[in-house]
């Protein structure tokens, strides 16, 4: 058996799960249905498949440190974490991964998986994958179609073609030629698709040899491969990451792998999968897969409900009290609350679009923002001052930096701080503090073995994150990252 390299596509934002999912903390990095995050579950559910290599992961620059940290937390070191400087859809991402995979093993089979899917039955999932491996090794380009359970209008569909000969064993799944891909249908059309038993949902999961998919990409979109090859050739290693060349990758045509290859190739095949799949693309989807109480409610966190039915209530901190609701979604975070009928949750994206057009920070980040050195949580913001809670991991330190429009006051709550202020270095212990004037070069370090916790008070005429000049940084960040 050829080595199987998982390719994890982890660059999405999951705007329909706002206010929990945001640009700087997207749904694949959140624990939604188990103790592990969606990203971690994507890799962990492959355990036992056999002949797996470490994964190749593609993500955007903003989430790179959290992505790397989540793999460290489960004891997995990826073959590569590739940073996409701009989004160019799935075909260029897969092309870059395939080019990288050839250096690992020229015979490698790629298993392409979005990082934000939920699989209820891993055993059935493995059954489909094992069948896919044998066909991928023969040169087929496999897509996994999901056996539909309802006439969904939010998914694309794939029509089955002629069946391929499948080994008659208990571990084998049916395999079909691909007749055609179809776009998201209206409800009436979706109903006919489901009734016909000839269509599957398009899952976005694929399996093929790296060499074969590159052959087909070169045949159908040679300019894409040229751009991807240049983006790797002119790219560079950066700590735990590989940075694609921004200019070369930005010049790459942006297409899905469906449109670029799968709709045109004569090597395509589909394996229908009935494994309890859900892309968790909305709050309604989370209600569908969640554990329900006697009134068919899914309750997460500190929730008190009276005469509430068929609803999803999710608290991240504050108490949610609800009376008389039916078929509703209520989601609380520290800075936003979402309330919506269950049948309107697809419109959440419109709210996010409006937040972005109004330049509201709630579309981008939570009050608590994770950093490679720890985390910063906003407690209060007002005219000319801001209060943050900082947590610095043992052995970590922030960048050597200065601000031109704000001063900072640091008060140690827990642990020990090593402070660099201009040309001075000194220790602060619990209940001790220091003042950093505007324009002063400074750095904060945790030399201890427990988390360092501080209260930071910023004062000044401008308190935005853009007011930072990094002189030196352990994590390769620039002033805007």
N, C-alpha and C positions, 0 to 999 in steps of 0.2 A: 504494500500500500504506500502510495506517495504521501509525503508529509502534508498535513492540513494546516494552513495558516489562517486563523481568523482575522478578518479585516473589519474593524469596528468603526462605524461612521458615527462620530460623536460631536458633530458640529451644529446641531439644531438648537432652537431656542424655546420651543414649546409654548408659544404665546397663548394658546387656548386654555392653558392651565394657570394663567395669571389669576390671583396675585402670588401664588406659590412659586411658579416658574417665571424667571426673568432672565434678561440677557446675560447677567453676570452669575446667575445661579439657575441654569436651565433644568428641565425636568429629568434629563438623563443623570444628573448629579444628585437627585433627590430620592430619599427612601419613600416610595409611594405605596407599595403593597407588601413590603417585608422589611427586615432589619437592614438589608443591603440596598444600595441605590440601584437604579435601572442599569447604569453602566456596569456596575459590579455583577449584577445578575446575568447580564448578557454573556459574560465570560464564564462565570461560575456554573451556569447550566450546561456548559459543554463538557464538564468533568465526566470521564468515563467513555468519551467518544473514541479515544484511541489515536495515537500518532499525531497529536496536536503539538504545534510549536507555540512559543509566545506570540501574542497578537500584534498586528500592526494597527495602530490607532490613529485616526485623523480627527483633529479638533481645531477650533479656532484659538487664536493667541490669547484672548481674554480669559479663557477657562483652562489654560494649560497647566497651571500649578495644581488646581483642584483635581483635574483629570489624573495627573501623575500621583497625587497623594492618595486618591481612591484606589489605584492599583497597588500602591505600597501597603495600604491597609489590609488587603486580602492576600498579600504575599506573592504578587505576580509582577514580574518585570517585563514590560512589553518589548518586543523586538525593535519597535520604533514608535515614537509619538510624533507624528508629522503635523506641523502647523500650517493650516491653510490661511494665507494672508487675506484672501477674499473668498466668498462663496461662489463656486462654479458648478454646483449640482453634483450628481453622483458619478457621472462618467469620468470627469477628470480626477475625482478622488480615487476611484477604483483604478484608473490608469496609473496614477502615482504609486498606489499600493502594489500593483502588479510589477511595476518596474523595480521597486524595492525588493519584492519577494524573489525576483529572479536572482538577486545576489545572495539570498539565503539558500535557495535550492531551485535550480532551473526546472525541476519537475513538480514544483509545489502546486497544490490545489488550494485555491482561495475560497474561504467561506465568508461571504460578505453579509454583515449583520448590522442593521441600525441599532443604536445603543439604547433605544427607548421603547422596546417591545416587551410585553408580558406574555409568558408561556405558562399555561396552567398545568399541562401534562408533558413534562420533559421526556418521558419514555417514548411517547408518540413522536415528539420532536426528533429524538435521536433516530427513530426508525426511518423517518423521512430523510434525515441527513445521511445515514448509512447507504441508503439506496442512491442518493445523489452522488456520493463519493465514487461509486462504481461507474456511473455514467459520465461523470466529469473526467475520470481517468481515461475514458474512451474518446474524449474530445468534445463531448456535449457541453453546451452552456445551459446550466440548470437554473430555473427560477422556481421558487416555492410558492404555489398558489394556496390561498386559504379557503377551505370549504366554507361557503357562506352560511351563516345562521339566520340572516335576515336581509331584506332588500336595502342595504346601505347605499346612500347616495354620496357619502364622503370618501369612497374608495374607487380607484380604478379597477377594472376587471380584466381577466384573461380568459379567452375561449379555448377550450380543449380542442386539440386536433386529433389525429389518428393515434391510437395507443401504440407504444413501443413494447417490444417483448421484455417482460420483467421476470427475473428468476422467481420461481414459485416456491418461496420460503416464507416462514412466518415473519421474518424481519424485513421483508421487501415491501415497498410501497408501489402503487401504480405510477406509471410514467407516460406522458403524452407529448406528442408534438404540439407546438404552439400554433394555433390557428390565427389568432390576432389579439392585440391589446386594444382595449376600448377605454375612453376617458370616463370620468365620473358621470354616471347617468342620472336622469331624473327618476322620481320614485316609480312611475309606471314602468319604465324600461328596466329598472333594477328588479322589479317584481317578476318580469318575464325572464330575466337572467336566472334568478334563483329557482323559479319553477321549472326551467328547462334542464337543470342539473348539468349544464355544459359549461358553466362559468365559475371561476374562482376569483376571490379578491386578490389584488396585486399586493403582495406583502413587502416588496422591496428587499427580500433576502435572495441571495444568489450563491451559486457554487460553480466554479470552473477553474481549469488550469490557468495559471498566470500567463503562460506562453500563448495559449489559445485565445484568451480575451484580448491580449495585445495584438495578435494577428488580425482579429476582426476590427479592432479599433483603428489599426493602421489602414485597413481596407476601406472603412466607411468614413472615418474622420482623421485623416493623416495629419492635418494641422493641429489637432488636439494633442496627439502623441508628441509632435515636435515641441509644442509648448511645455508639455509635462516633462519631457526629457531635459529640456533646457532649465526648467525650474529646479530640477534635482541636481543637474550638473553645476549650476551656479548657486545652489543652496549651501547651507552650512550647518554643522552641529552646534548646538547651544545648550550646554548642560545636559538635561535628560531628553532634549527635543531635537528634531530636525526641522530647520526653517527652510521652506521652499523659497526660491527667489521670487520676490513680490512682483517685479515687472514682468517676468516670463509667465508666471501663473495668471496674472491679471489679463494677459493677452490671450489666454486659452478660451476657446468657445465653451459656453456653459450649456450642457445638455444632460438629461438623465441617461443612465445606462440603458433604459428601456428604449428611448428614442434613438440614441446613438448606435446601438448594436442589436438589442434583443428583437426589435421589430423588423430588422433587415436580414439577420443572419439565417442561414439554413441549418445551423447547428443547435438551435434553441430547443429546449424541452422543458416541460412543467411537471412538477410533482405536487399533486394536491395534498395538503396537510390539514389534519383535523386534530390540533393539539391544544385547543383552548387559547388561541392567539388573540391578542388585543394590542393595538398600538397606543392605548391610553392617551388618545389625542384630545380628550375633553373630560370635563367633570362628570358628564353622563357616563362615560366609559369607566371611570373610577367607581361610580355607584354600581355599575353592572358587575364588576369583578369583586367588589368589597364584601366583607362579612356583614350580614344584615341582622338586625334585632327582630323582635316579634312583630314590629310594625313596618318591616322592610326599610328601615333606616340604616345608613352607614354613618357611624358616629366616631370621629377621631379627635383625641385630645380632651380638653375640659369642656364638656357639652352637657347641658341639662335640657331635656326635651319633654314637653307635655302635649299630648294629643297631636303628635307630629307623625306623618306617614310618608313612606316612599321618598325620603329625602336624604341628602348627603350634607352633613354638617362637620366641618373640619376646623378645629382651633389649634393654633400653634403656640398660644400662650394665655390669652385672656379667656374668661368664661363666656361661652355662647349660651344664651338662654332663649329658647324658641317655644312659642305656643301656637297651636292650630295651623301649622304649616303642612302643606301636602305637595309633593312633587316639586321640591325646591332644592337649590344648592346654596349653602352659606359657607363661605371660606374666610377665616380671619387670619391676618398676619399683623405684625407689630405696627404697620403703617397703612394698611388698607383692608377693607372688607368688601367681599363680593357677594351679592344676593341676586339670584336669577332663577326663573322657572327652569326645570330640567330640560324642557323642550326648546329653550332659547340659548343654551350654553355655547352653541357655535358662534354666537354673536359676541362672545368675549373678545375675540380678535379685533372687533371694531373698537372696543374700549381701549385696547392696547394701542391701536393705531392713533386714536385721539390723544392718549397720554404722550405718545412720541411726538406728535405734531405740536403739542403744547410744551414740549421739552420738560416733561415731568420726570423726576428721578425715579418715581415708582415704577416706571416701565422698564428700568434698567437694573436697578439694584435694590436689595433689601436694606434695612437699617444696619444689619450685620453683614459685613463684607469680608470674605475670606481672603487672606493674603498668604504668600508663600512662607512668611515668618509667623503667621498666627491669624488673628482676626481683629477687626475694628468694628465696633457697634455704636451707632449714633444714639445718644440718649435724649438730647434736646438741642434744638437749633432756634435761634432768634436773631434779631438785628445785632450784628457785630460780635456775636459769640456763639460757640458750639461746644457741646460736651460729648465726649466719646469715651467708651470703655475699650481699652486695648488689652489684648492677650498675646504674649510673645512666647513661643515654644522654647523649651530648654535648648541652649546652644545656638539659637537663632538671633538675628538682628535685622533691624530695618536698614534701609539704605542711608549712606552718608549724604545729607541733604540740607537744603535751606529754603526758606520761604520769604518772599519779599513783602507780602501784604498782611501777614499774620504773625503773632507771637503765640507761644505754646507754654502751658503750665502742666507739669507732670506730677502726679501724686501716686506713690506706690501703695497699692492695696494689699498685694500678696506677692511674696517672692523677693528677689533681689535684682536690681537694675544696675548695669554698667552704663554710665552716661558719658558720651563724648560731646563736649560743648566748646566750640572753637578749638583752642589748643589745650584744653583741660580734659582729664579723664577722672571720674570719681564714681563711688558706689552709693546707691540709694537703697535703703532698707524700708520695710513696711512703715507707713505713716510719715515717711520723709518725702520731700518735694524739691523741685527745681523749676526755674523759669528760663525759657529759651527766647530771647528777643528776636524780632523780625530781622532777617538778613544774616543770622548767625548759623554757621555750619554746625550740624548736630547729628547724633546717631544714638539709638537705644539698643542695648544688647541684653540678653538673658544669659548670665554665666552659670546659673544654678541648674538644679535637677528637677524643679517643678515649674509649672507655668508661671510666668510673670504677668501680673494683672495690675493695670494702672487706670486712673482717671485722667484724661487729657482734656484740658480746657483751652480752646482756641479763641483768640480775640484779635479783631482787626477789621479793616475795611472790606476785605474780600476773603472768603473762607472756602472757595471752591478747590477741588482736587487738582485743578490745572496749575495752581500756584505752588509748584514744586520744581526744584532744580536738583537732580540727582548727580552728586559728584562721584559716587562709587556705589555699586550695588552687587550683592552676591548672586543675584538671580537674573542678571542680564537684562533688567528692565530699563526702558528709557523713561523720559519725563512724562510720557503720555500713557504709560502702561503700568 
